[in-house]
Amino acid sequence: MTAHPLLASLLLSLLLWGVPAAAQDPSPGAGFAVGARAAYGIPLGKAFNDVELSNQVGNSVAFQVDVAYFLSQRLSLGAYFQYGFAEGLAGVVDNATSARVLRFGFDVDYHFAPEKFVAPWVGVGLGYELVAVHDAFMETEDSRPSSEYKGLELGHAHFGVDFQLTNFLAVGPYVTATLGQYSKFAARAGDILDVEGDIPSDDRSFHFWVQPGVRVQFRL
């Protein structure tokens, strides 16, 4: 698999690109920032084998919180946590399934013109993803059928444009694209079923999320 070396190269390139610019900044610009995002998630690719991810979990509405440290005005390192609400299994009667999508991890962002009102930025990162699907259609008093898929988010890239409303407040649109692979699976239904284990390597597939959204960020 070449995803990890490629992502490491991208992260290193972004760091090496940002450090000289940081040294030339007229003001340090260092400090913490917190952010909040709302995005619409579109699942693509395979969950495992030839099973489409969109047949297991539908489009999502996701909310995210970020914490970042700006090494300079242009370069920041951050961590994120995202929680999404999604449609469940495709084709189920009356849409009686629902899903939750969790993502968390780290990223590196580069801000091209932090001193301008319109300030584009770009970043890359990696993390972990968990999808939980609940089947209310089959629910009984004794069982609550659910399934889970989880695994590494091998990488993500995002691009956005900030509108600097004040020196400490920015808001603007962005889009994120992720690449992931589920490595673990679980299925539960009360006392009737409780299965958990690794997805065999030959059955693993790549999937993607495309998430357009809006971010607000506060510099502390």
Helices and strands as residue ranges (DSSP letters): H 3-24, E 31-48, E 51-52, H 53-56, E 60-70, E 75-87, G 93-95, E 97-111, E 118-135, G 136-138, E 146-164, E 169-180, E 184-189, E 193-198, G 201-203, E 207-219
